[in-house]
Amino acid sequence: MRHQFTRGSLLLYPAYVQDYLDRVTATDVTAGNSSGLESGVTDATSSFLQDLVSISYLGISGGVISQAASVIKASCIMAGAHTRQGSLVPVVGPAPTEFGTAGGWNYNRKTGTAGNGINNYLNSNRNNNADPQNSNHNAVYATSLIPGIFMGAGGPVSGGNSIGTTLRNRSNISANGDTVVGLNGATRSSSASFSNTLATFPIVSEPPFNGDVLVFARGTVAAPNTFNASRIAFYSIGESLDLALLDASVTALINAYAAAIP
């Protein structure tokens, strides 16, 4: 259930929501945009974060979102902010690090960020083996599809994982190749099988690859490959969860941004 409290014309968000909004706004200002987020954007963001807290995918400690208390361990809403830098402010976990051609990124407030498909990628700074072998998920919300890898770590064997439009692998977790506009993800809650946003596959888990999860590519930070130029508006990494619930929350957020942003 969402909780918003009003005092006159002032809308007060929960402290953990306001903390995230303040961090995004401060980063926008540092990046050269002091316009401030529209009320429709802040309301949509507040509803989204409160939804994730209500289904226990995000946890709160000391009035802010806590990685230790959350199922989602690393995540960015890569839309909504006025600047690309603002969109990389993490909801939870570490901020990602950009690599590649600085001018090669294409940011849209409504639909997210697209890479150049050549050398641009993000290091999520979340190790692929940081979550339990049989309790983990990766997910991205794509608003456009171009063949390649949305997110991955390592290669197609030996405990790597990937979510992409061109392959399915026998790894720790993996998404089927039949990806869609919208949420694409994979989650494992047992050693015997994993599920993605389309089906369940009886593929036994392997020890996960030891290396950071990349966005817009797979491989390693030193040797990324299979770059993707799709447009991504959200990503998350962490323990196992219900992809349908995550999908509903993220889809509502992106739709609300589209309506609120001029």
Secondary structure as a PSIPRED ss2 file (coil, helix, strand):
# PSIPRED VFORMAT (PSIPRED V4.0)

   1 M C   1.000  0.000  0.000
   2 R C   1.000  0.000  0.000
   3 H C   1.000  0.000  0.000
   4 Q C   1.000  0.000  0.000
   5 F E   0.000  0.000  1.000
   6 T E   0.000  0.000  1.000
   7 R E   0.000  0.000  1.000
   8 G C   1.000  0.000  0.000
   9 S C   1.000  0.000  0.000
  10 L E   0.000  0.000  1.000
  11 L E   0.000  0.000  1.000
  12 L E   0.000  0.000  1.000
  13 Y C   1.000  0.000  0.000
  14 P C   1.000  0.000  0.000
  15 A H   0.000  1.000  0.000
  16 Y H   0.000  1.000  0.000
  17 V H   0.000  1.000  0.000
  18 Q H   0.000  1.000  0.000
  19 D H   0.000  1.000  0.000
  20 Y H   0.000  1.000  0.000
  21 L H   0.000  1.000  0.000
  22 D H   0.000  1.000  0.000
  23 R H   0.000  1.000  0.000
  24 V H   0.000  1.000  0.000
  25 T H   0.000  1.000  0.000
  26 A H   0.000  1.000  0.000
  27 T H   0.000  1.000  0.000
  28 D H   0.000  1.000  0.000
  29 V H   0.000  1.000  0.000
  30 T H   0.000  1.000  0.000
  31 A C   1.000  0.000  0.000
  32 G C   1.000  0.000  0.000
  33 N C   1.000  0.000  0.000
  34 S C   1.000  0.000  0.000
  35 S C   1.000  0.000  0.000
  36 G C   1.000  0.000  0.000
  37 L C   1.000  0.000  0.000
  38 E C   1.000  0.000  0.000
  39 S H   0.000  1.000  0.000
  40 G H   0.000  1.000  0.000
  41 V H   0.000  1.000  0.000
  42 T H   0.000  1.000  0.000
  43 D H   0.000  1.000  0.000
  44 A H   0.000  1.000  0.000
  45 T H   0.000  1.000  0.000
  46 S H   0.000  1.000  0.000
  47 S H   0.000  1.000  0.000
  48 F H   0.000  1.000  0.000
  49 L H   0.000  1.000  0.000
  50 Q H   0.000  1.000  0.000
  51 D H   0.000  1.000  0.000
  52 L H   0.000  1.000  0.000
  53 V H   0.000  1.000  0.000
  54 S H   0.000  1.000  0.000
  55 I C   1.000  0.000  0.000
  56 S C   1.000  0.000  0.000
  57 Y C   1.000  0.000  0.000
  58 L C   1.000  0.000  0.000
  59 G E   0.000  0.000  1.000
  60 I E   0.000  0.000  1.000
  61 S E   0.000  0.000  1.000
  62 G C   1.000  0.000  0.000
  63 G C   1.000  0.000  0.000
  64 V E   0.000  0.000  1.000
  65 I E   0.000  0.000  1.000
  66 S E   0.000  0.000  1.000
  67 Q C   1.000  0.000  0.000
  68 A C   1.000  0.000  0.000
  69 A C   1.000  0.000  0.000
  70 S C   1.000  0.000  0.000
  71 V C   1.000  0.000  0.000
  72 I E   0.000  0.000  1.000
  73 K E   0.000  0.000  1.000
  74 A E   0.000  0.000  1.000
  75 S E   0.000  0.000  1.000
  76 C E   0.000  0.000  1.000
  77 I E   0.000  0.000  1.000
  78 M C   1.000  0.000  0.000
  79 A C   1.000  0.000  0.000
  80 G C   1.000  0.000  0.000
  81 A C   1.000  0.000  0.000
  82 H C   1.000  0.000  0.000
  83 T C   1.000  0.000  0.000
  84 R H   0.000  1.000  0.000
  85 Q H   0.000  1.000  0.000
  86 G H   0.000  1.000  0.000
  87 S H   0.000  1.000  0.000
  88 L C   1.000  0.000  0.000
  89 V C   1.000  0.000  0.000
  90 P E   0.000  0.000  1.000
  91 V E   0.000  0.000  1.000
  92 V E   0.000  0.000  1.000
  93 G C   1.000  0.000  0.000
  94 P C   1.000  0.000  0.000
  95 A C   1.000  0.000  0.000
  96 P C   1.000  0.000  0.000
  97 T E   0.000  0.000  1.000
  98 E E   0.000  0.000  1.000
  99 F E   0.000  0.000  1.000
 100 G C   1.000  0.000  0.000
 101 T C   1.000  0.000  0.000
 102 A H   0.000  1.000  0.000
 103 G H   0.000  1.000  0.000
 104 G H   0.000  1.000  0.000
 105 W C   1.000  0.000  0.000
 106 N E   0.000  0.000  1.000
 107 Y E   0.000  0.000  1.000
 108 N E   0.000  0.000  1.000
 109 R C   1.000  0.000  0.000
 110 K C   1.000  0.000  0.000
 111 T C   1.000  0.000  0.000
 112 G E   0.000  0.000  1.000
 113 T E   0.000  0.000  1.000
 114 A E   0.000  0.000  1.000
 115 G C   1.000  0.000  0.000
 116 N C   1.000  0.000  0.000
 117 G C   1.000  0.000  0.000
 118 I C   1.000  0.000  0.000
 119 N C   1.000  0.000  0.000
 120 N C   1.000  0.000  0.000
 121 Y E   0.000  0.000  1.000
 122 L E   0.000  0.000  1.000
 123 N E   0.000  0.000  1.000
 124 S E   0.000  0.000  1.000
 125 N E   0.000  0.000  1.000
 126 R E   0.000  0.000  1.000
 127 N E   0.000  0.000  1.000
 128 N C   1.000  0.000  0.000
 129 N C   1.000  0.000  0.000
 130 A C   1.000  0.000  0.000
 131 D C   1.000  0.000  0.000
 132 P C   1.000  0.000  0.000
 133 Q C   1.000  0.000  0.000
 134 N C   1.000  0.000  0.000
 135 S C   1.000  0.000  0.000
 136 N E   0.000  0.000  1.000
 137 H E   0.000  0.000  1.000
 138 N E   0.000  0.000  1.000
 139 A E   0.000  0.000  1.000
 140 V E   0.000  0.000  1.000
 141 Y E   0.000  0.000  1.000
 142 A E   0.000  0.000  1.000
 143 T E   0.000  0.000  1.000
 144 S E   0.000  0.000  1.000
 145 L C   1.000  0.000  0.000
 146 I C   1.000  0.000  0.000
 147 P C   1.000  0.000  0.000
 148 G C   1.000  0.000  0.000
 149 I E   0.000  0.000  1.000
 150 F E   0.000  0.000  1.000
 151 M E   0.000  0.000  1.000
 152 G E   0.000  0.000  1.000
 153 A E   0.000  0.000  1.000
 154 G E   0.000  0.000  1.000
 155 G C   1.000  0.000  0.000
 156 P C   1.000  0.000  0.000
 157 V C   1.000  0.000  0.000
 158 S C   1.000  0.000  0.000
 159 G C   1.000  0.000  0.000
 160 G C   1.000  0.000  0.000
 161 N E   0.000  0.000  1.000
 162 S E   0.000  0.000  1.000
 163 I E   0.000  0.000  1.000
 164 G E   0.000  0.000  1.000
 165 T C   1.000  0.000  0.000
 166 T C   1.000  0.000  0.000
 167 L C   1.000  0.000  0.000
 168 R C   1.000  0.000  0.000
 169 N C   1.000  0.000  0.000
 170 R C   1.000  0.000  0.000
 171 S C   1.000  0.000  0.000
 172 N C   1.000  0.000  0.000
 173 I C   1.000  0.000  0.000
 174 S E   0.000  0.000  1.000
 175 A C   1.000  0.000  0.000
 176 N C   1.000  0.000  0.000
 177 G C   1.000  0.000  0.000
 178 D C   1.000  0.000  0.000
 179 T C   1.000  0.000  0.000
 180 V C   1.000  0.000  0.000
 181 V C   1.000  0.000  0.000
 182 G E   0.000  0.000  1.000
 183 L E   0.000  0.000  1.000
 184 N E   0.000  0.000  1.000
 185 G E   0.000  0.000  1.000
 186 A E   0.000  0.000  1.000
 187 T E   0.000  0.000  1.000
 188 R E   0.000  0.000  1.000
 189 S C   1.000  0.000  0.000
 190 S C   1.000  0.000  0.000
 191 S C   1.000  0.000  0.000
 192 A C   1.000  0.000  0.000
 193 S C   1.000  0.000  0.000
 194 F E   0.000  0.000  1.000
 195 S E   0.000  0.000  1.000
 196 N E   0.000  0.000  1.000
 197 T C   1.000  0.000  0.000
 198 L C   1.000  0.000  0.000
 199 A C   1.000  0.000  0.000
 200 T E   0.000  0.000  1.000
 201 F E   0.000  0.000  1.000
 202 P C   1.000  0.000  0.000
 203 I C   1.000  0.000  0.000
 204 V C   1.000  0.000  0.000
 205 S C   1.000  0.000  0.000
 206 E C   1.000  0.000  0.000
 207 P C   1.000  0.000  0.000
 208 P C   1.000  0.000  0.000
 209 F C   1.000  0.000  0.000
 210 N C   1.000  0.000  0.000
 211 G C   1.000  0.000  0.000
 212 D E   0.000  0.000  1.000
 213 V E   0.000  0.000  1.000
 214 L E   0.000  0.000  1.000
 215 V E   0.000  0.000  1.000
 216 F C   1.000  0.000  0.000
 217 A C   1.000  0.000  0.000
 218 R E   0.000  0.000  1.000
 219 G E   0.000  0.000  1.000
 220 T C   1.000  0.000  0.000
 221 V C   1.000  0.000  0.000
 222 A C   1.000  0.000  0.000
 223 A C   1.000  0.000  0.000
 224 P E   0.000  0.000  1.000
 225 N E   0.000  0.000  1.000
 226 T C   1.000  0.000  0.000
 227 F C   1.000  0.000  0.000
 228 N C   1.000  0.000  0.000
 229 A C   1.000  0.000  0.000
 230 S C   1.000  0.000  0.000
 231 R E   0.000  0.000  1.000
 232 I E   0.000  0.000  1.000
 233 A E   0.000  0.000  1.000
 234 F E   0.000  0.000  1.000
 235 Y E   0.000  0.000  1.000
 236 S E   0.000  0.000  1.000
 237 I E   0.000  0.000  1.000
 238 G E   0.000  0.000  1.000
 239 E C   1.000  0.000  0.000
 240 S C   1.000  0.000  0.000
 241 L C   1.000  0.000  0.000
 242 D C   1.000  0.000  0.000
 243 L H   0.000  1.000  0.000
 244 A H   0.000  1.000  0.000
 245 L H   0.000  1.000  0.000
 246 L H   0.000  1.000  0.000
 247 D H   0.000  1.000  0.000
 248 A H   0.000  1.000  0.000
 249 S H   0.000  1.000  0.000
 250 V H   0.000  1.000  0.000
 251 T H   0.000  1.000  0.000
 252 A H   0.000  1.000  0.000
 253 L H   0.000  1.000  0.000
 254 I H   0.000  1.000  0.000
 255 N H   0.000  1.000  0.000
 256 A H   0.000  1.000  0.000
 257 Y H   0.000  1.000  0.000
 258 A H   0.000  1.000  0.000
 259 A H   0.000  1.000  0.000
 260 A H   0.000  1.000  0.000
 261 I C   1.000  0.000  0.000
 262 P C   1.000  0.000  0.000
